[in-house]
Amino acid sequence: MSKGFVHVYYGDGKGKTTAAIGLAVRAAGCGRNVLIVQFLKGRPSGEVRVLQGISGITLLRDDENGKFSWTMTDSEQQQARRRNNEMLETAGQKARQAECDLLVLDEALGACSAELLDAQALLCFLRDKPEDLEVVLTGRDPSKELLSLADYATEMRKEKHPYDKGIEAREGVEF
């Protein structure tokens, strides 16, 4: 790849992470090195074990906290913010050292919205990313500034979801 683009998959609909993981698998299948950083996803999820077994994919996630951001104490939020910012810094270092061709920042938008990731640091990284690095961000409610940096912006909008009927997330489908 010569020019790397920024993809933003956002909205309240299902499929943002699924699309990002699909692109990661495609890139790895073409011999590219992929780094996936998962923010706000400390609980077990079906894709983790499979991704860890794919040559060319490295997965970085915060397994220390499996809580939703709105259920965290102030202390847990501070710790999560520190770990998330450290993961972003690590991803930036790996990108600058050309250790990845595709960088997926899964739930980076949600982490920014919850103030558990430094939004300005993310914007600075995107503005100064290596020219050939492809970057994917997922989550809800991207800022206008972040959307202006995107080359691809895809909104996933919920029309219906089983959760609306009180059906909890199902293993192998939602996680």
Buried (B, 14 or more C-beta within 10 A) or exposed (E): EEEBEBBBBBBEBBBBBBBBBEBBBEBBEEEBBBBBBBBBBBBEBEBBEEBEEBEBBBBBBBEEBEBEBEEBEEEBBEBBBEBBBEBBEEBBEBBEEEEBBBBBBBBBBBBBBBEBBBBEBBBEBBEEBBEEBBBBBBBBEBBEEBEEBBEEBBBBEEEEEEEEEEEEEEEEEBB
